[in-house]
Amino acid sequence: MTPDQAFAELLGRIGACRGAVVLVGEVELGRWPEAAVLSMKSAGLLTPASPASSVVCPGCEQECSMPVNSRSTGAGASSFFVVCDKRDDISRVPIPVVKLRQWGASLSGLAEVIARLLGLTGAVSVNGPRCEVGILRGRKHSSHVTLIADGTLSLRVAGHVVDLGSVLSSQNGAMRIDRQALAQCADKPVAGGGDVEAADERRKRLAGEVKAEKSKGTKAFLKVVAAREGISIQRLKQLLEVAPDPNQKPGMSATRRSS
């Protein structure tokens, strides 16, 4: 197995689980390329999980799946075993602790890795097999980035459906994502595709970010928000202005228009 194959294997399992946590045993990871495993762990894609509560019993050729029992051996240590109830000549079978260690990979954890690589801020929101990663800003437009696990993994950006494996990779022990390709999708939205941030939505989001920076006591709050958005302070001020009503005639007040 190559590092690319190991990475593709884990992504494939996450996609197949449709939002459920994927568990990979320490023994299996030991057969994967070390560099790939270290990359996944350092990126946060693989995180420690609770020990396995059941194992395949190595006591005989039947290889039954059995619950794990433990017994204290003193000084805080424990031994683990399964009790065979299928044969009279086996009884208790010891289980090495390494066979119980396992690592977890989840859709939300993958989304957080993607958000970090793209430089997106805000909390990742998960709803079953659908995960809202954040808002990606292109040169012309912004779009919601949504991670979908429906048997395979894909990113939805401005109506485009992008196979995750085509933009996310592990190179030289580090995770990489093709931000430019996704930004191009945001700048060329598909008509009726959804996931595009409307002008009013963007104004409200930016107003909320400015308010949040003010509440934190940030002195240059406009500069901070503008830099995060990748625009000038003047452009930020323009975006924060409420667009005039196209039906309102010059000089007509809102009060008069509503009368």
N, C-alpha and C positions, 0 to 999 in steps of 0.2 A: 504494500500500500504506500502510495506517495503522499506527501503533505496535501496536495490538491485533492486527492481522492478522500483523505480523512476529513478535510473541511467539507467537501461535497456530501460525504456520508452523514455528518452531523446536521447540516442544513436540510438534507432530505428527510431525516427523522423528525426534525422540528416541524417541517411542512406537513408530514404525514399525520402528526399528532393533533393538528388543527387547534392549537392553543393549549393542549395539555403539556405538562412538564415531561421532558425526555430524560431518562436515567441511563447513565453509562457506567458500568462497573470499572473499578480500578484495574482489574485483570485485563479487560478488553482494551482499555486505554494503553496498557503496557505493550500491546501489539501494534499500536499506531505510531507513526513517526514522532519522536520526542519533540522535535522543533514545532510541529503542528500543534501538539497538545499544549506545550508551553505557551504558544501564541494564543490559543483559545482561552487558556486560563488567565493569562495576563490581561486580555481584553475584557474579561468578565463574561465571556460567552459560556464558559464552563465554571460552575461554582460548586463548592462542597455541598453534598446532600446527606440526608440521614442514612445511617447504615441500612443495608437490605434486611428486610424482615423474613425473607425466605430465599432459599438457594436450591440449586440442583444438587441433590445428595450424591457424593462421590463414593458411597458405600458399596455399590454394585453396578452391574451393567444396565439396570433398569432406569437409572438417572431420574428418579422421581423429584418433583418440586416439593420441598418440605419446609415447614416453619423453623426458624432458628431459635434456639434456646441459649440462655447464658447462665454462667455460674461464677460467683465471685471467688477469686483465688487469693484474696488478701492484698493489702497495700494499694487498693483502688483498681487493681487489675481484674480482668474477667476472661473466662474461656468460653468458647462458643461451640455449639454442637447441634445436631439434629437427632431425633429419636426415630429409628426405623420401626414402623408398625406393619411392615409388609412381610418381613422374614424373621424367623426366630433365632437365626445365627448371627445377626448383626447388632441389634440394639442401638447403642449410642455411637454416632460418627462425629469425630471432631472436625471443626470447620476453621481454617486459617482466617484471621481477621482481615487479611488483604482481600479475601473473596467477598467481604461484606461492605468494603468501602466503595462508594459510588459518587458520581458527579452529576449535577443536573444542568439542563439547558432548557430555557423557556422562550416563548415568543416575546414576552415583555423584556427579558434580558437581551435578546437579539435586537429588539427595537431600541433599547437604550444604547447599545453599541453603535447602531446606525446613526442615532441622533447625535452621539458624541463625535463620530467621524465627520458628520455633515455640519457640525457646529451649531446645531439647533438647541434652543433653550425651552424650558417648560417641562412639565411632567408628561410622561408617556401614558396614554390611556388605552386600556385593553378591554375589548368586548368580544369574548369568545375567540374565534379565529381571526378577528380583525383588530389591528392595533394602530392607533393614531400616533405617529412618530413626532410630528411637529410641522412647522411651516417653512418651506424652502423658498428662498428668495433668489430669483434669477435676475437677469439684467433688466427685463421689462416687466415681468409679472412675478407674483408669489403663488404658491400652491401648497395645499395640504399634502403631506407624504403619509401614505397609509400602507402598512405591512399586512399582507393577507396570507394566511396559511390555509389553503383549501386542497390539500394533498401535495401541493408544491408551494414554494415561497415566491411571492411577487410583490413589487412596489407599485402602488397606484399614484401617479403624479399628473395632475391636470388632465385627467382622462386617459393618459397613457398607462399601459400595463407593461412593466419592465420585469423580466426574470431576474430575481435577486442574484443568482449566480453569475450573471453577466456583468454586474457592476461591483459586487463585493468579493474580495479575495484576501488571501493571506500571503504576504510577500516578505521574505527575509525575516520571518518571525514577527511580523506586525500586520495588523488588519488594515486593509486599504479599501476605499470606495471611490467610484468614479463620480465625483460631485458634478463635474462639468456635463456629463451625459444627462444627469437628472435635472440640472438647471436648464438645459436646453429643452427638456420636456415641459418644464414650468413655463418657459417663454413661448412655447408653441402649443397652447391648450387645445384639446380636442373638443370641438363643438358638442355641447350636451354631455361632456364626459364627467362633469362635476369635479369636486376637490379643488376648484380654483377659488382663491380668496378674492371676494368681491371688494370693490373700492370702499364701500361703507364698512364692511367687516374689517378691512385693514385699518381704516381710520379709528374704529372703536378699539382694535387691538393695540394700536400705537398709543392712543390716549390712555389706555389702561397701563401700558408700560411706563409712560411718562409719570402717571399718578403714583405708580409703585416706587419709582426712583425718588420722587419727591418725598414720599412717606418714609423712605430710608434715610432721608437727609442728604441725598446726593446734590451737591451744589451745581455741577454742570450736567443736570439731568437731561437736557436736550441733546447735548454733545454725546452723552453715553448712549442714549437710545438711537441717535442717528448713526453712530459708529457701528452699533450692533446690527442695524438695518442695512448698512452699507450705502447710506445716502448722506447728503449734506444737511446741515441744520436748517437752511432755508427751505430745502425740499421737505423736510419733516414738518416744518410749520405749515407749508402748503397742504400737505396731506392731512393735517389735523383740522384744517378749516372745513366746516360743513358746507358741502356743495349747495349752491343756490338752487331754488326751485325753478325749473325751466318754464313753468306756467306763470311765474310771477313777473309782472311788468315792471320796468324800471320806476323806482319811486313809490311803488305800491307796498305798503306795510303788510306784515303778516296779519295784523288785526283786521285791516280793511279787506284783505283777500278772503278772510274767513267769514265776513259778514254777508 
